[in-house]
Amino acid sequence: MKARVAFITMAMVIAACIGVLWLIPRIVGAHCDTMSGPVVMTAKTALEKGDVTPVLKWVKKENEAEIREAFTKTLNARKMGLDAKEVADMYFFETLVRLHRAGEGAPYTGLKPAGTDLGPTVTGADKALENGSVDDLVKLVTDAVSAGIHERFVHAMEKKKHVDESVETGREYVEAYVTYVHYVERLYNDAKGESTTHGEAEGTKTEDLHQH
């Protein structure tokens, strides 16, 4: 009986390693789609100066013509009064952010209000660039990674103690094992600049470090 359960458990491990990735939560947050984000802030400066050049870096070359056209339309509309200016500016912000997000391969879901909580990593990354030091950001991320690995390791070890007691406990171990291994592998691949895990398609977004 124990040998049969062990065989079933191993089969589930193999199957899970092949097919579990589609179940993993993906990053849904965004950074550059807020009214206080760098894209919109650059756009505001460009509109005030009447120079489209600063915003072009935020879009792919193939989208440059559309941005130039939207910029010209916005400048013309701004001359028609304060209400028209507000509407025109928002039109340009949305166009720019939409095309920027498309260039990242991410969906555009609308502009979020200024002050939207971006989470500690994004805030820390921006702060590091402002201060010229990445030390605090490195500690923030490494502490989170260390805690995440330990948590999944302890959980998998606990489930491993009961792996052969029944099919159900075997399944519980497999789930904990897959979560643990894929988490560690994704972290390592991200650190090495690699984006795939166990045959994962190129370009697939990486799991948020804080997702369980």
N, C-alpha and C positions, 0 to 999 in steps of 0.2 A: 504493500500500500504506500509506504514512504517513498519507494522508488518511482511509483506512478505519479505521486504528487510532485516529486522533484522534476520529473520529465515535463509535466504540465506547466510547472512554474518556469522552467527554462524556455519552453515554447512561447509562453506569454511574454517573457522578457524580450525575445527576438522580435515577436510581432509588435510589441510596444515600441521598441527602438525604431522600427520601420515606420509605424503609423501614428505615433503620438503627437507629432509636431503640429498637426492641424488643430489640435485641441488647445494649444498653448496660447494664452492671451497675448495680444500684440500691443505695441505702443499706440495709443490713440491721442496722446497729448500733442500739443504743438507749441512752438516758441514764437515764431514770426507772424502769427496771425492775431496779435493783440494791438490795440490802439497805442500802446506805449512800447511796442516792440521795435526793433531796429529797422524793419522794412518801412513801417509807417512813419517813423521819425525821420528817416532819410527822405521819404516822399514829401513830408511837410517842408523840410529845408529846400528841397528842389523846387517846389512850387513857389515858395517865397522869393527865391532867387531867379525863377524863370529859366532854370537850366536843368534839363532832363538827365544830363550825364551821370550824376551820382546814383540814380536809381537803377541804371542799366546793369550794374553788377549783380543785382538781385534776381535777374531773369536770364534764361538761356538765350543764346544768340538768335535762335529761330523765333523768339517772342519779342525781339527788340522793336520791330516795326509796329507791332500792336501797341506797345507801351508808348512809343513816340507819338502815335496817333492819339491815344487817350490823353497824353500829356497836353498836346496842342488843344484838344477839345476842352480840357479842363481849364486851361489858361484863358481861353476865349469866354467860357461860361462865367468865370470868376469876375469878369468885368460887368456883369449884369446885376450886381447887387449882393448884399450879404447872404440872403437866403439861397440865391443861385450858387454863390461861392461854397456854402456848406454842402449843398447837394453835389456839386461838381467835385469837390475835394473827396467826398466819400466814394464817389464813383471811381475816382482814380486810385484811392487806397485799395478798394476791393479788387479792381482790375490787377493792380500790381501784386497784391498778396496772392490772388488766385493763380496768376501765372508763375509766381515764385514757388508756390506749393506744388503746382503741376510739374515744375522742373525737378522737384525733390521726389516725384512719384507719389505725392500725398494728396488726399482729397481736400477741397476747400469747403469749409462748413460755416463760413461767415467770420466777420471780425469780432473779436472779443473785447470787452471794455478794458480801458487802461486800468492797471493795478491788478489784473487777473493773476492769481497765484500760479506761478510757473513751476513751483517745486524747488527744493533746495539745490538740486544739481544744476539746473539752468541758471538760477540766480547766482549760484556760486561760480559758474563758468564765466558769466558776464562780469562779476565782481573781480575775478582773477585777472581778466583782461584790463579792467580799469586800474587795478592796483599794481599790475606788473608782477604778481607773484601767484603761483599755482599751488603753493603748499597747503593752504586750507582746503582747497578743492580736492587735492589728492587724499588728504586725511578723511574728508567726508565720504568719498567714494570707496576707499579701501576699508574703512570701518564698516560700511554697509555691505560690501562684498564679503568680508570676513564673517560678519554676523549671518549673512544669507547662506554661506557654505556650511557653517557650523550647525545652523538650524536644520538644514536638509540632511546633513550627515547624521545627526543625532536621531532624527525621525526615521531614516532608513535603517540605522543600526537597531533601533527598537523593534521595527517590523521584521527585521532579519531573524531575530530571536525566535519568532513564531512561524517562520516561513513554511515549515513542513507539517504544521499541525492540522491544516485543512486547506482545501482549494481556496476558500475565502481569505484565509490569512496569507496564502501565497499571492493572491491577487493584490492584497493590501501592500505586501512587500514590493511587488512589481511596480505598483504606482509610485511608491516612495523612492524606489531605486531609479526609475526613469526620470522623475522630477529632479533628483539629486544629480545624476550624471549629466543630463542635458543642461542643467543650470551651470554646472562647472565648465562644461565644454563651450557653451555660448560665451561665458565670461572670458575664457582663454582665447577663443577665436576673435572676439571683439578686440581684445588687447593686442592681438597679432595682426589686426586689420583684415581678418577673414570673416566672411559673412555666412558661411554654410555650416550646417550641423547634420551629420548622418544623411547626406544626400539632399539636404534642404536646398530649394531652388535659389540661385543667385538673385540678390536684390530683395529678398524677403526681409521684412523688418525684424529686428531683434526684440526678444521679450524684455519688457521693463524689469529692471533689477528688483523692484519691490513687488512684482506680481508673484503670487503663489499659485 
